[in-house]
Amino acid sequence: MSTVTEIKTAFKRLPEQDRWRLAEWIQENMERAWDRQIEDDIVAGKFDKLAEQAVAHYKAGRVKPLDEIIDHS
C-alpha cells in the first residue's frame, strides 16, 4: 500500500473500531510532528522577531489581560 488512494480505500474497509484507533494514531503522530516543527523553528530563531514585538507591545502597555478578551459565557 503506497498511495493515499490505496490507504483511503483500505481505511474504508476497516471495522469502525479500527478506524477510530487508526485516526487516533494518526492524530498523535501529527501532533508530535507539529511539536517537533515548532521546536525546530524556535531553535532556528523563526519566532525571535515575534517575541521581540510581543515584549515591546507589553512594555508599551498595548496589551490586555486575557480575561478581558476571552469570552467567559
C-alpha positions in Angstrom: 0.0 0.0 0.0 1.8 3.1 -1.2 -0.6 5.7 -2.3 -3.1 7.9 -0.5 -5.9 6.5 -2.6 -5.0 2.9 -1.7 -4.8 3.9 2.0 -8.2 5.6 1.8 -9.7 2.5 0.2 -8.2 0.2 2.9 -9.4 2.6 5.6 -13.0 2.4 4.4 -12.8 -1.4 4.7 -11.7 -1.4 8.3 -14.2 -2.1 11.1 -15.3 1.1 12.8 -13.4 0.5 16.0 -10.2 0.0 14.0 -10.9 3.2 12.0 -11.1 5.1 15.3 -7.9 3.6 16.6 -6.1 4.5 13.3 -7.5 8.0 13.4 -6.2 8.4 17.0 -2.8 7.1 16.0 -2.6 9.5 13.0 -3.6 12.4 15.2 -1.0 11.6 17.8 1.7 11.3 15.1 0.7 14.6 13.5 0.8 16.3 16.9 4.3 15.0 17.6 5.4 16.2 14.1 3.8 19.6 14.8 5.7 19.8 18.2 9.0 18.9 16.5 8.4 21.6 13.9 7.7 24.2 16.5 10.8 23.2 18.4 12.9 23.3 15.3 11.5 26.7 14.4 12.3 28.0 17.9 15.9 26.8 17.7 16.2 28.3 14.2 15.1 31.7 15.6 12.0 31.9 13.4 9.9 33.3 16.3 12.5 35.8 17.6 11.1 38.8 15.8 7.5 38.0 17.0 8.7 37.5 20.6 10.6 40.9 20.4 7.4 42.6 19.1 5.3 41.0 21.9 7.7 42.2 24.6 7.7 45.7 23.0 3.9 45.8 23.0 3.8 44.6 26.6 6.3 47.2 27.7 4.4 49.9 25.9 1.2 49.0 27.6 -0.5 47.9 24.4 -1.8 44.6 25.8 -4.9 43.5 27.6 -5.3 40.8 30.2 -6.6 37.6 28.7 -9.7 37.6 30.8 -10.7 40.8 29.1 -10.6 39.3 25.7 -11.7 35.7 26.3 -15.5 35.2 26.2 -16.4 33.6 29.6 -20.1 33.0 28.7 
